[in-house]
Amino acid sequence: MQTATPERPGALNWALVLGLGVIWGTAFMGVSAALEGFGVWTVTAGRTVMGAVALILAGPLIGQSLAQVKGARAWAYSAVIGVVSVAIPFSLLSWGLSHVPSAFAGVAMGAVPLLVLPLVAVFSPEEGIGPRRIAGVTLGFVGLVLLVGDGAFDRTGRDAEWLGRLACIGAAACYAAGSVMTRRAPPMPPLAFATATLVVAAAVIVPVALLVEGVPRDFPLWPTTALIYVALLPTGLAAIIRVRVITTAGSIFMSLVSYMVPVWAVIFGITLMGEALPPTLFWALGLILAGILLSQWRSLFGPR
């Protein structure tokens, strides 16, 4: 079997990224449902803790327990990545969404590939950046903005709105930085690596949640179910997939999922929530697909 590389991600990584787009595309609905019964910090801590526990239990079953994270360097990377790409962005997004429209958060997340490019150029040059990839990433971002529409930039009049926008952009920057750091981390089994990052993130977030909101007293059925779903799939399973894709196919390839998530979110909103079909959906989808095609031309069609 050919080893996956940034120039040749392979069919499995394509399938994982597409699947991750679907999983994260449902995350907004899941978090929104969970917030109907719990506070922002409780939801953030709950999804992180349950995701970590699920991976701790699953790891030994396939020989990828926390014991496989060996050495001070491996744990140092796991700790920094757990804080930078889990604890901080989860918290920033949760707080930011209480001050800005969710559409703006979608655009901010779509900026991740643009933010990844200069970081890759400096810290992960073996992934290769050229005019074709830059043009493809930019084209995909234009398609994302068209999909979300002007409403993403409308003012809501809420208190600290500009801070909410900065929080969403900061979360995107954290995801970009965490992606590149994951690429540079020492080799570790993906499930064990993901478990370590979630354990660290939980250790950071839980004390804050307890201090700010305390222990929840009620566990309403629907919000609790939504919180469990968000913990197991968009948090736990997604963490494993993310580590696997980045370490084999690179940060730029992984960042393409940022364009897929809003598309799936819109599709699920239409099919499951009865929302109206955006008039720009197909134009936007065409631009996003064209951007992905252009940035991944070599992996799809070879060097011609």
VOPAGU-2260 file (C-alpha; in pm, 1 decimal, decimal comma):
REM VOPAGU-2260
SITE   aa  ch    i         X         Y         Z
SITE  MET   A    0       0,0       0,0       0,0
SITE  GLN   A    1     137,8     341,0     -95,5
SITE  THR   A    2     219,2     569,5     196,9
SITE  ALA   A    3       1,5     881,0     209,8
SITE  THR   A    4     177,4    1215,3     158,8
SITE  PRO   A    5      63,9    1578,7     117,5
SITE  GLU   A    6      95,7    1535,6    -260,9
SITE  ARG   A    7     -74,3    1193,7    -257,8
SITE  PRO   A    8    -326,4    1190,7      31,0
SITE  GLY   A    9    -482,8     864,5     -82,9
SITE  ALA   A   10    -842,2     744,0     -99,9
SITE  LEU   A   11    -867,0     677,7     274,2
SITE  ASN   A   12    -774,0    1033,5     369,0
SITE  TRP   A   13   -1021,7    1171,9     114,3
SITE  ALA   A   14   -1293,0     954,6     270,2
SITE  LEU   A   15   -1194,3    1063,6     621,7
SITE  VAL   A   16   -1201,5    1433,9     532,2
SITE  LEU   A   17   -1541,1    1398,1     365,0
SITE  GLY   A   18   -1671,9    1209,5     667,9
SITE  LEU   A   19   -1528,9    1470,8     901,6
SITE  GLY   A   20   -1706,9    1741,2     703,6
SITE  VAL   A   21   -2036,4    1561,2     766,0
SITE  ILE   A   22   -1962,3    1509,3    1138,0
SITE  TRP   A   23   -1857,7    1868,7    1199,3
SITE  GLY   A   24   -2145,2    1989,5     980,0
SITE  THR   A   25   -2385,0    1857,4    1244,1
SITE  ALA   A   26   -2187,1    2003,0    1534,6
SITE  PHE   A   27   -2352,3    2346,4    1522,8
SITE  MET   A   28   -2697,5    2190,5    1557,1
SITE  GLY   A   29   -2577,2    1964,7    1836,5
SITE  VAL   A   30   -2416,0    2245,0    2033,8
SITE  SER   A   31   -2719,7    2469,5    1984,3
SITE  ALA   A   32   -2947,2    2194,8    2117,0
SITE  ALA   A   33   -2718,9    2131,7    2415,8
SITE  LEU   A   34   -2714,9    2504,1    2498,6
SITE  GLU   A   35   -3093,0    2489,9    2546,7
SITE  GLY   A   36   -3033,6    2305,1    2872,0
SITE  PHE   A   37   -2679,6    2392,5    2980,6
SITE  GLY   A   38   -2449,2    2692,6    3003,3
SITE  VAL   A   39   -2176,0    2769,7    2752,1
SITE  TRP   A   40   -1891,5    2656,0    2974,4
SITE  THR   A   41   -2075,3    2342,0    3085,4
SITE  VAL   A   42   -2132,1    2237,7    2725,0
SITE  THR   A   43   -1767,6    2304,8    2638,1
SITE  ALA   A   44   -1640,2    2110,5    2938,4
SITE  GLY   A   45   -1895,7    1831,4    2900,6
SITE  ARG   A   46   -1814,3    1755,2    2538,8
SITE  THR   A   47   -1441,8    1757,0    2613,7
SITE  VAL   A   48   -1462,6    1535,2    2921,4
SITE  MET   A   49   -1698,4    1279,1    2765,5
SITE  GLY   A   50   -1492,8    1274,4    2446,3
SITE  ALA   A   51   -1176,8    1211,3    2647,8
SITE  VAL   A   52   -1340,4     935,4    2854,3
SITE  ALA   A   53   -1470,0     763,2    2539,8
SITE  LEU   A   54   -1120,6     759,3    2386,9
SITE  ILE   A   55    -960,5     643,7    2713,5
SITE  LEU   A   56   -1198,0     344,1    2715,4
SITE  ALA   A   57   -1159,6     271,3    2343,2
SITE  GLY   A   58    -780,7     302,2    2326,1
SITE  PRO   A   59    -680,4     -21,2    2503,8
SITE  LEU   A   60    -920,3    -222,0    2286,4
SITE  ILE   A   61    -699,6    -156,1    1980,3
SITE  GLY   A   62    -366,2    -116,7    2157,4
SITE  GLN   A   63    -359,9     264,4    2151,2
SITE  SER   A   64    -392,1     358,3    2516,4
SITE  LEU   A   65    -237,2     667,2    2674,0
SITE  ALA   A   66      65,8     450,0    2753,4
SITE  GLN   A   67     154,8     476,1    2383,1
SITE  VAL   A   68     225,1     848,6    2429,4
SITE  LYS   A   69     586,2     803,6    2541,1
SITE  GLY   A   70     845,8    1055,3    2641,0
SITE  ALA   A   71     852,4    1416,6    2752,3
SITE  ARG   A   72     855,9    1550,3    2395,3
SITE  ALA   A   73     540,7    1358,5    2297,4
SITE  TRP   A   74     356,3    1477,4    2607,1
SITE  ALA   A   75     477,3    1833,6    2557,4
SITE  TYR   A   76     330,8    1839,5    2205,8
SITE  SER   A   77       9,8    1676,0    2329,2
SITE  ALA   A   78     -24,7    1934,5    2606,8
SITE  VAL   A   79      35,2    2236,6    2382,6
SITE  ILE   A   80    -194,2    2103,9    2109,2
SITE  GLY   A   81    -463,1    2017,6    2366,1
SITE  VAL   A   82    -462,1    2377,4    2484,9
SITE  VAL   A   83    -413,6    2550,9    2148,5
SITE  SER   A   84    -638,8    2342,5    1922,1
SITE  VAL   A   85    -904,6    2219,2    2169,8
SITE  ALA   A   86    -940,2    2413,6    2495,0
SITE  ILE   A   87    -889,1    2766,4    2362,1
SITE  PRO   A   88   -1085,2    2743,8    2031,9
SITE  PHE   A   89   -1375,1    2553,2    2193,5
SITE  SER   A   90   -1399,5    2827,9    2455,3
SITE  LEU   A   91   -1356,5    3116,3    2209,2
SITE  LEU   A   92   -1621,6    2980,4    1973,3
SITE  SER   A   93   -1872,7    2913,5    2248,5
SITE  TRP   A   94   -1830,3    3264,9    2385,9
SITE  GLY   A   95   -1812,6    3429,2    2043,9
SITE  LEU   A   96   -2136,8    3269,7    1926,3
SITE  SER   A   97   -2318,5    3440,0    2212,0
SITE  HIS   A   98   -2227,7    3777,4    2057,7
SITE  VAL   A   99   -2222,5    3728,7    1678,3
SITE  PRO   A  100   -2437,2    3546,2    1418,5
SITE  SER   A  101   -2344,2    3181,9    1359,8
SITE  ALA   A  102   -2292,1    3274,6     993,3
SITE  PHE   A  103   -1994,0    3489,3    1089,6
SITE  ALA   A  104   -1847,0    3195,9    1281,7
SITE  GLY   A  105   -1882,6    2987,6     964,7
SITE  VAL   A  106   -1687,3    3242,6     762,6
SITE  ALA   A  107   -1422,5    3262,6    1034,8
SITE  MET   A  108   -1376,7    2884,7    1028,7
SITE  GLY   A  109   -1351,9    2900,3     650,2
SITE  ALA   A  110   -1048,2    3125,1     691,6
SITE  VAL   A  111    -851,0    2837,1     845,8
SITE  PRO   A  112    -698,1    2727,1     510,7
SITE  LEU   A  113    -585,9    3084,9     442,6
SITE  LEU   A  114    -429,2    3106,2     788,1
SITE  VAL   A  115    -262,1    2767,4     745,7
SITE  LEU   A  116     -72,3    2868,4     429,8
SITE  PRO   A  117     185,7    3105,3     583,0
SITE  LEU   A  118     233,4    2875,1     883,6
SITE  VAL   A  119     299,6    2578,6     655,2
SITE  ALA   A  120     541,6    2785,0     446,9
SITE  VAL   A  121     750,0    2854,4     757,4
SITE  PHE   A  122     710,3    2544,6     973,9
SITE  SER   A  123     611,1    2262,2     735,4
SITE  PRO   A  124     761,9    2345,3     393,4
SITE  GLU   A  125     767,8    1980,5     283,1
SITE  GLU   A  126     393,3    2003,5     221,9
SITE  GLY   A  127     459,7    2230,0     -73,1
SITE  ILE   A  128     292,2    2565,5    -139,6
SITE  GLY   A  129     268,2    2715,8    -485,8
SITE  PRO   A  130      45,7    2946,7    -689,8
SITE  ARG   A  131    -196,7    2663,9    -765,1
SITE  ARG   A  132    -262,5    2583,0    -400,1
SITE  ILE   A  133    -284,1    2947,5    -298,9
SITE  ALA   A  134    -533,4    3015,6    -580,1
SITE  GLY   A  135    -739,0    2708,0    -488,7
SITE  VAL   A  136    -759,5    2796,0    -119,8
SITE  THR   A  137    -857,0    3154,6    -202,1
SITE  LEU   A  138   -1122,9    3042,9    -449,9
SITE  GLY   A  139   -1271,8    2809,5    -190,6
SITE  PHE   A  140   -1291,3    3091,1      63,6
SITE  VAL   A  141   -1472,4    3314,8    -187,6
SITE  GLY   A  142   -1724,0    3034,5    -239,6
SITE  LEU   A  143   -1772,4    3003,1     135,3
SITE  VAL   A  144   -1842,9    3375,9     174,8
SITE  LEU   A  145   -2092,6    3353,8    -112,9
SITE  LEU   A  146   -2262,0    3056,3      54,3
SITE  VAL   A  147   -2296,7    3226,3     391,4
SITE  GLY   A  148   -2405,7    3557,4     239,3
SITE  ASP   A  149   -2396,0    3916,5     352,8
SITE  GLY   A  150   -2574,6    3829,5     674,0
SITE  ALA   A  151   -2247,9    3708,2     820,6
SITE  PHE   A  152   -2125,6    4066,1     838,6
SITE  ASP   A  153   -2447,1    4233,4     956,0
SITE  ARG   A  154   -2430,5    4408,6    1289,3
SITE  THR   A  155   -2644,7    4258,8    1564,1
SITE  GLY   A  156   -2620,2    4541,5    1813,7
SITE  ARG   A  157   -2522,1    4298,0    2086,8
SITE  ASP   A  158   -2282,1    4401,4    2359,6
SITE  ALA   A  159   -1914,1    4334,1    2283,1
SITE  GLU   A  160   -1997,4    4228,5    1927,3
SITE  TRP   A  161   -1652,7    4323,1    1800,8
SITE  LEU   A  162   -1497,5    4106,9    2072,1
SITE  GLY   A  163   -1718,7    3819,0    1961,3
SITE  ARG   A  164   -1589,0    3856,0    1605,7
SITE  LEU   A  165   -1230,8    3860,2    1732,3
SITE  ALA   A  166   -1304,7    3547,2    1936,9
SITE  CYS   A  167   -1425,2    3357,3    1626,6
SITE  ILE   A  168   -1122,4    3468,1    1425,4
SITE  GLY   A  169    -898,9    3374,4    1718,2
SITE  ALA   A  170   -1051,7    3026,3    1724,4
SITE  ALA   A  171    -974,7    2986,8    1352,7
SITE  ALA   A  172    -615,3    3096,6    1415,0
SITE  CYS   A  173    -586,7    2838,9    1694,8
SITE  TYR   A  174    -708,9    2560,6    1465,8
SITE  ALA   A  175    -456,8    2663,8    1200,3
SITE  ALA   A  176    -166,9    2675,1    1446,8
SITE  GLY   A  177    -272,3    2347,9    1609,1
SITE  SER   A  178    -287,6    2178,4    1271,7
SITE  VAL   A  179      71,5    2268,7    1187,8
SITE  MET   A  180     191,6    2169,4    1536,9
SITE  THR   A  181      19,6    1832,8    1499,6
SITE  ARG   A  182     208,5    1781,8    1173,5
SITE  ARG   A  183     542,2    1848,6    1352,5
SITE  ALA   A  184     467,0    1627,1    1655,0
SITE  PRO   A  185     667,6    1307,3    1709,8
SITE  PRO   A  186     507,9     989,1    1569,3
SITE  MET   A  187     230,0     855,1    1791,9
SITE  PRO   A  188     -70,6     628,2    1734,7
SITE  PRO   A  189    -354,8     863,3    1631,1
SITE  LEU   A  190    -605,8     746,7    1892,3
SITE  ALA   A  191    -352,6     774,9    2175,9
SITE  PHE   A  192    -242,6    1118,9    2052,3
SITE  ALA   A  193    -602,7    1242,3    2027,9
SITE  THR   A  194    -679,0    1105,0    2375,5
SITE  ALA   A  195    -385,9    1291,3    2526,8
SITE  THR   A  196    -492,3    1622,6    2371,9
SITE  LEU   A  197    -850,7    1585,5    2498,0
SITE  VAL   A  198    -734,3    1489,3    2847,4
SITE  VAL   A  199    -520,8    1803,5    2866,7
SITE  ALA   A  200    -803,7    2018,6    2728,2
SITE  ALA   A  201   -1048,3    1875,9    2982,9
SITE  ALA   A  202    -805,4    1948,7    3264,9
SITE  VAL   A  203    -795,8    2312,6    3152,5
SITE  ILE   A  204   -1167,0    2368,2    3081,7
SITE  VAL   A  205   -1336,4    2181,2    3367,6
SITE  PRO   A  206   -1207,5    2406,2    3650,9
SITE  VAL   A  207   -1322,1    2714,3    3458,5
SITE  ALA   A  208   -1668,5    2563,3    3400,1
SITE  LEU   A  209   -1705,7    2469,4    3768,1
SITE  LEU   A  210   -1591,0    2813,0    3881,2
SITE  VAL   A  211   -1819,8    3005,4    3643,0
SITE  GLU   A  212   -2131,2    2785,5    3623,1
SITE  GLY   A  213   -2093,2    2516,6    3888,3
SITE  VAL   A  214   -2218,7    2159,0    3865,9
SITE  PRO   A  215   -2539,7    2127,0    3659,7
SITE  ARG   A  216   -2840,8    2023,6    3866,0
SITE  ASP   A  217   -3079,3    1922,8    3587,6
SITE  PHE   A  218   -3017,0    1701,6    3285,5
SITE  PRO   A  219   -3305,0    1756,6    3040,6
SITE  LEU   A  220   -3335,2    1471,6    2792,6
SITE  TRP   A  221   -3289,5    1645,7    2456,5
SITE  PRO   A  222   -3001,9    1879,3    2552,5
SITE  THR   A  223   -2827,6    1592,6    2733,0
SITE  THR   A  224   -2864,6    1364,7    2429,9
SITE  ALA   A  225   -2728,8    1638,4    2204,8
SITE  LEU   A  226   -2434,0    1694,7    2438,0
SITE  ILE   A  227   -2348,9    1323,0    2437,8
SITE  TYR   A  228   -2364,9    1318,6    2056,8
SITE  VAL   A  229   -2136,2    1622,3    2028,0
SITE  ALA   A  230   -1891,8    1461,9    2271,6
SITE  LEU   A  231   -1871,2    1125,8    2095,0
SITE  LEU   A  232   -1863,8    1229,3    1728,4
SITE  PRO   A  233   -1769,9    1595,7    1662,2
SITE  THR   A  234   -1527,3    1587,1    1957,2
SITE  GLY   A  235   -1396,7    1234,6    2024,9
SITE  LEU   A  236   -1412,8    1062,0    1687,2
SITE  ALA   A  237   -1327,9    1383,7    1502,6
SITE  ALA   A  238   -1012,1    1425,2    1712,4
SITE  ILE   A  239    -885,6    1085,0    1597,5
SITE  ILE   A  240    -963,9    1154,2    1232,3
SITE  ARG   A  241    -802,9    1499,2    1249,9
SITE  VAL   A  242    -476,3    1365,2    1392,0
SITE  ARG   A  243    -463,9    1082,2    1138,1
SITE  VAL   A  244    -523,8    1307,1     837,1
SITE  ILE   A  245    -279,6    1579,5     943,2
SITE  THR   A  246       4,8    1341,6    1025,4
SITE  THR   A  247     -27,7    1155,7     695,1
SITE  ALA   A  248    -167,3    1403,3     440,6
SITE  GLY   A  249     -66,8    1739,1     589,0
SITE  SER   A  250    -217,5    2055,5     730,6
SITE  ILE   A  251    -326,6    2207,3     397,9
SITE  PHE   A  252    -521,1    1896,6     298,1
SITE  MET   A  253    -684,8    1879,1     641,4
SITE  SER   A  254    -782,3    2247,6     623,9
SITE  LEU   A  255   -1006,2    2175,9     323,4
SITE  VAL   A  256   -1264,1    2037,8     565,4
SITE  SER   A  257   -1327,7    2399,0     671,4
SITE  TYR   A  258   -1502,6    2452,7     336,0
SITE  MET   A  259   -1705,7    2132,9     363,1
SITE  VAL   A  260   -1846,5    2199,3     710,4
SITE  PRO   A  261   -2061,0    2504,7     616,9
SITE  VAL   A  262   -2188,9    2324,7     307,2
SITE  TRP   A  263   -2306,5    2028,5     513,9
SITE  ALA   A  264   -2444,4    2260,6     781,2
SITE  VAL   A  265   -2659,8    2431,3     516,8
SITE  ILE   A  266   -2769,4    2097,1     370,4
SITE  PHE   A  267   -2867,9    1960,3     712,4
SITE  GLY   A  268   -3044,4    2285,5     792,6
SITE  ILE   A  269   -3253,8    2245,5     476,9
SITE  THR   A  270   -3328,5    1873,7     513,5
SITE  LEU   A  271   -3360,8    1837,8     891,1
SITE  MET   A  272   -3461,0    2183,5    1010,5
SITE  GLY   A  273   -3680,8    2290,5     717,7
SITE  GLU   A  274   -3471,8    2599,4     643,1
SITE  ALA   A  275   -3500,3    2778,8     308,4
SITE  LEU   A  276   -3263,9    2690,1      24,7
SITE  PRO   A  277   -3004,5    2969,2     -11,0
SITE  PRO   A  278   -3027,8    3113,3    -365,6
SITE  THR   A  279   -2648,3    3114,7    -396,3
SITE  LEU   A  280   -2601,1    2754,3    -279,9
SITE  PHE   A  281   -2510,8    2600,8    -614,8
SITE  TRP   A  282   -2285,9    2887,9    -725,5
SITE  ALA   A  283   -2108,3    2876,8    -391,8
SITE  LEU   A  284   -2077,8    2499,2    -400,3
SITE  GLY   A  285   -1927,1    2522,1    -749,8
SITE  LEU   A  286   -1662,6    2770,2    -634,2
SITE  ILE   A  287   -1578,0    2563,0    -326,8
SITE  LEU   A  288   -1541,2    2244,2    -530,1
SITE  ALA   A  289   -1334,6    2429,2    -791,3
SITE  GLY   A  290   -1106,0    2557,3    -515,9
SITE  ILE   A  291   -1059,5    2208,2    -371,4
SITE  LEU   A  292    -998,2    2069,9    -720,4
SITE  LEU   A  293    -736,9    2334,1    -797,3
SITE  SER   A  294    -552,3    2303,7    -468,0
SITE  GLN   A  295    -546,7    1922,7    -490,1
SITE  TRP   A  296    -493,8    1891,4    -865,5
SITE  ARG   A  297    -170,5    1692,1    -835,0
SITE  SER   A  298    -317,4    1440,0    -592,8
SITE  LEU   A  299    -620,6    1385,0    -815,1
SITE  PHE   A  300    -475,8    1395,4   -1165,9
SITE  GLY   A  301    -101,3    1369,0   -1130,4
SITE  PRO   A  302     171,1    1623,5   -1220,2
SITE  ARG   A  303      34,3    1748,2   -1550,7
